[in-house]
């Protein structure tokens, strides 16, 4: 056995992990106690990383060899690396010669390592001569980039994680931090325990688990953040809570902003935001009076047609009250992806160049050209993410190279995106997972390595660079992303008859050293760092210039900003209504967000069955009053329809939902949710409107209508699958999902792997189709117990193996699903049930009590078990919430491992009556 230190590949917290391996497979992971981002903690996703690297699972989902389609309409076939890259290079050369360098485009990813990012940036802008290279970070971080640059002068979060320990006010806006950045949220919880006077304000349209923990919750209406921040600044001005000396000495533009915010009176803002006037005033006073106020924000601010204004308005509030440049204070943008920050550092966006240089600046372009040894880099602005796909659809971009991302799931306006992918003359997908929706559109598939196989660096949300080390070689013929780009670039250079090479790299360190040199004298100067320092002294923050002993924890402590004047700039932010208001036809406001145990498009987390325990299937959450008004019961299927598309989902009442709003998790694409009439998941509904400054799309808000779906016929089949077949079974069922009006397919289980397929229609499906699906679950032959009521269209077919349930298929009447599935998962013998297995009644046999939803994934603890234990502990006289939680954790262990479920445990304990008492 050996241990390797590396970094987690999920969110931007940047946790260090120690990976255990035996030389052939990864056998376990644990948090690195020496890593300053997490000090040994991992969330529910990070703690299961080793399960995603299981070779048995990977054989079913990994891209293992290049695939090539040489003619339109022909199937892809396996090909050698040399043949494949030569084919791509020839197509690039002919296309560029005929249509110019802007006829090609690259769409890359915040999941790439910094070295990968650097090479692709240089390939596009330095060799090919196009700025048509953008990243999926455009979907999550570009408004934060623009907001920092407009106000502070540089794309640099000015704070660090340590500031949590120094703050006496934490303001969380547009972030369900408990779900999206759980390890960092653990640090907030600890700080509040140590410092009872530390207050927390949360502004969010939903009463999330984060919001439930707040001392003050501001349930603002979607998209009204600018009004809220301007209203808070208005109160601070009125009550003398701004720092005029700091404003005069270190900022500019305040007079214009002051004229704007004088109109944002508490009464006006409270009505606009849908909150109490007293709560608004209280929030402003807490912020303005705090010795140190720290704000955290994420996609609720960024993913908006006014995302940059939202960022700038919050930073305005910090500048005006001098809540910046000191311990515990500052505006902290939480990064969504593990290396979105590293991508920004090397100029991975279409409007940037290496080391935070601006594409529009001729001096910056000249500096990069000299560094790279090219005559020039192009000045014409490149296409941003949405613009790029629109250009592909119009035929302006003819070749599209997609790297480590899944736009057929993640981009808004999915119909447009898929039309673009179909229109493109050549689609290249460089990907570790062959099961993503985008791979279906690929003419060329390039198999890439992924977490546990790559080495290089990443930068987290607090500007901290971590070395990523490989544990094992990649499977099959998979190659590193930078290696693929370098090999292609050299072939392209040869075909273009270029002397020498711009890509002499044979190691990631060579690439990183060139990137390091590009930062000399810049705001992110890392010339004092090296791979050796990162390996010997651990992760380091930038800036870390040559001669420095360590990186800088926080920025702007001297009040000097990287602007032309050296002063921070106030931005005159005025509230603009959301891009798509509700109306009589589309009366509900749909918002999107994250699940606790899933990540992005689920190409990785979706391979781990136990990560579906907390949220087993796609659904839409609504306020109970909105469901009653539409005669919708929990579990009913509904049509969720926007002006761009429609998706059928089951609806459930959420106690976090406000009337007039609905919520769907961002993760569900057609890999898990589909139907006859398309749908393509949640992003069939979302809005492609762009923020004018950042070009980030409005993924957060859309106007929708929700109507009950009249689909009386139901079908569900679930069962265990051998480990070497479960993921292949789930992927293989996707084409069949499109033959129903509604279908979903997910995983379940822990020690075993189960697959759950669900469908609905307005008439019974073809018997041959149902037989095909059941056969894939092994429900055939003499071991199958059958109940059929052909007159009513009901059927119950049960596969028994070794005296236990192995698979179940229900059609028509599926009301027994819940107890049968729990019986299957429990692995109890079925002999005692006898005919009850086939009785049409939905009632569970006596003695079978459903466990309900899993709250603690680490220890497989269900909500009913938490409620029962809490009720018993309460009867023993444990009265306070803190003591009850501690006793519960000691008894059931829930919340004692990763801690991701602790906010929900508090929610369960706060419910009246306690679950289990009734």
Beta strands, then each sheet from edge to edge (+ up, - down):
strand 1: 2-7
strand 2: 16-21
strand 3: 26-31
strand 4: 67-68
strand 5: 77-78
strand 6: 104-108
strand 7: 133-135
strand 8: 169-173
strand 9: 199-203
strand 10: 216-218
strand 11: 251-252
strand 12: 293-297
strand 13: 330-333
strand 14: 352-353
strand 15: 357-358
strand 16: 399-403
strand 17: 426-431
strand 18: 444-447
strand 19: 456-459
strand 20: 464-468
strand 21: 540-541
strand 22: 568-569
strand 23: 588-593
strand 24: 619-622
strand 25: 637-641
strand 26: 646-653
strand 27: 661-665
strand 28: 673-674
strand 29: 701-708
strand 30: 713-721
strand 31: 742-748
strand 32: 753-761
strand 33: 784-789
strand 34: 794-801
strand 35: 804-811
strand 36: 854-856
strand 37: 861-862
sheet 1: 1+ 2- 3+
sheet 2: 5+ 4- 18+ 17+ 16+ 6+ 7+
sheet 3: 10+ 9+ 8+ 12+ 13+
sheet 4: 11+ 22+
sheet 5: 14+ 15-
sheet 6: 19+ 20- 21+
sheet 7: 23+ 27+ 24- 26- 25+ 29- 23+
sheet 8: 28+ 31- 32+ 30- 35+ 34- 33+
sheet 9: 36+ 37-
end
